[in-house]
């Protein structure tokens, strides 16, 4: 008889309905809570950055990072080898759209 109430289907459904209703009410009161995953401007900016990144000529360090990424090394391993931060590796990967197939 020590059953948890949320295991009862009708109670779980009632909780879910009230939770959804509260979320709707909160979003009406504060529009900033409305999720905006399909922001056209953000998508276009990301696409433009990706295209621009693919055209940027890679530095020697970026080429080295590209080769290591192709060998399935982690950001942590690459940062230890090169003596830079993990964020530096991540930024370089994004800036040059790595891993690339061709080396320039």
KOLTOR-993617 format. One line per 8 residues: number of its first residue (from 1); for each residue y, z, x of C-alpha. Coordinates in pm, whole numbers. Example, Ala and Ser with C-alpha at 12.3 -4.5 7.8 and 13.67 -1.06 7.14 Angstrom:
residues 2
1> -450 780 1230; -106 714 1367;
end
This chain:
residues 104
1> 0 0 0; 231 -3 305; 315 -366 247; 655 -491 358; 864 -606 63; 972 -930 232; 606 -1039 235; 620 -1068 -142;
9> 703 -1433 -225; 932 -1356 -519; 1135 -1106 -313; 1162 -1345 -18; 1279 -1623 -251; 1534 -1393 -415; 1664 -1288 -70; 1690 -1653 39;
17> 1882 -1751 -276; 2129 -1467 -230; 2167 -1548 140; 2247 -1914 61; 2491 -1810 -213; 2668 -1572 30; 2692 -1847 294; 2849 -2084 40;
25> 3095 -1815 -66; 3184 -1741 299; 3240 -2111 374; 3476 -2144 75; 3677 -1844 195; 3679 -1956 559; 3649 -2335 609; 3598 -2289 985;
33> 3245 -2170 908; 3149 -2512 769; 2923 -2682 1027; 3065 -3007 1160; 2779 -3163 1354; 2875 -3518 1266; 3227 -3520 1399; 3300 -3888 1458;
41> 3558 -3825 1727; 3323 -3597 1921; 3042 -3852 1902; 3269 -4133 2017; 3404 -3924 2303; 3048 -3838 2417; 2944 -4204 2400; 3253 -4313 2594;
49> 3193 -4047 2861; 2831 -4156 2897; 2930 -4521 2941; 3201 -4429 3192; 2960 -4203 3382; 2711 -4487 3423; 2979 -4706 3586; 3108 -4446 3834;
57> 2986 -4502 4189; 2777 -4208 4308; 2863 -4012 4622; 2600 -3945 4889; 2545 -3595 4754; 2510 -3733 4401; 2252 -3988 4523; 2057 -3704 4684;
65> 2071 -3500 4362; 1960 -3808 4169; 1652 -3847 4392; 1565 -3479 4348; 1606 -3502 3970; 1371 -3800 3965; 1116 -3580 4144; 1141 -3338 3847;
73> 1311 -3061 4044; 1501 -2796 3852; 1874 -2731 3876; 1796 -2398 4041; 1584 -2559 4315; 1843 -2829 4380; 2125 -2574 4400; 1929 -2372 4659;
81> 1861 -2682 4872; 2221 -2806 4867; 2388 -2465 4875; 2590 -2525 4558; 2591 -2347 4224; 2363 -2437 3935; 2674 -2526 3735; 2777 -2763 4014;
89> 2443 -2943 3987; 2472 -2955 3608; 2829 -3088 3623; 2729 -3354 3877; 2436 -3459 3658; 2668 -3500 3358; 2949 -3666 3556; 2722 -3938 3697;
97> 2482 -3961 3401; 2178 -3870 3608; 1898 -3932 3659; 1975 -4300 3704; 1711 -4563 3766; 1910 -4758 4023; 2090 -4615 4321; 2425 -4771 4393;
end
